[in-house]
Amino acid sequence: MTDWTLGGRLGVTITIEVCPACQAFWFDQNKDLQLSPGSTLELMKYIGEHSSSPKPALAQVLLCPRCGASLTLAHNIAHNVRFTYWQCPNQHGHFIVFFEFLKEKNFIHPLSPGEIQHLRESIHTVNCSSCGASIDLQTNLVCPYCHSAISMLDLKEQQRMLAQLKQAAEPKPVDPALPLKLAMVKARTSALFQESDDEWWEDARSVDLVQAGLNAVARWLKQGD
């Protein structure tokens, strides 16, 4: 893993560790709760640039980078969304994969039966955003292998963070143009299913819906440069 220093709330800085091969982050105790809105958005952008499908297989035993103890699987809930991670038994911190981090930060939107029906009209199968397995939309409403809900990227939470960014007026913003760029993204994605985005649909067929959304965000941010 490699260190990454980011801005925290109240002007402090925090250091996290990133493992691109595992597509996961390590947070020392409570550091994820101290991330500023701008840093959380920066991590979302990083996930879009470094995630892939199928998902990498993790080692059967994960060790704490601080004390070497075996990490234990934990379950939690945030914003009525359940997510999992691996925590140190000595409370040094936790290890969380990209998809579960997006769920924790409320970036993931489980599709309603109506939205799944809309997908069925154009796509027969999608890949699970959690485990990478193929899901037959004609017969399944959840992944038949890991039982995760069929989900896509939701930008409503990003819009809330934009408002926080404007209010916080951080002395060292991650990107001075980021609020404007993401406002443009919000306008483009306010009704994703109703808009024509051939690249999004192509990605939805070849990767997973969350990755398709991340790819779309990357394209639109690039257009705003």
Buried (B, 14 or more C-beta within 10 A) or exposed (E): BEEBEBBBBEEEEBEBBBBBEBBBBBBBBEBBEBBBBBBBBBBBBBBBEBBEBEBBEBEEEBBBBBEEEEBEEEEBEEEEBEBBBBBBEEEBBBBBBBBBBBBBBBBBBBBEEEBBEBBEEEBEEBBBBBBBBBBEBEEBEBBEBEEBBBBBBBBEBBBEBBEBBEEBEBEEBBBEEBBEBBBBBBEBBEEBEEEEBEEBBEBBBEBBBBBBBBBBBBBBBEEBE
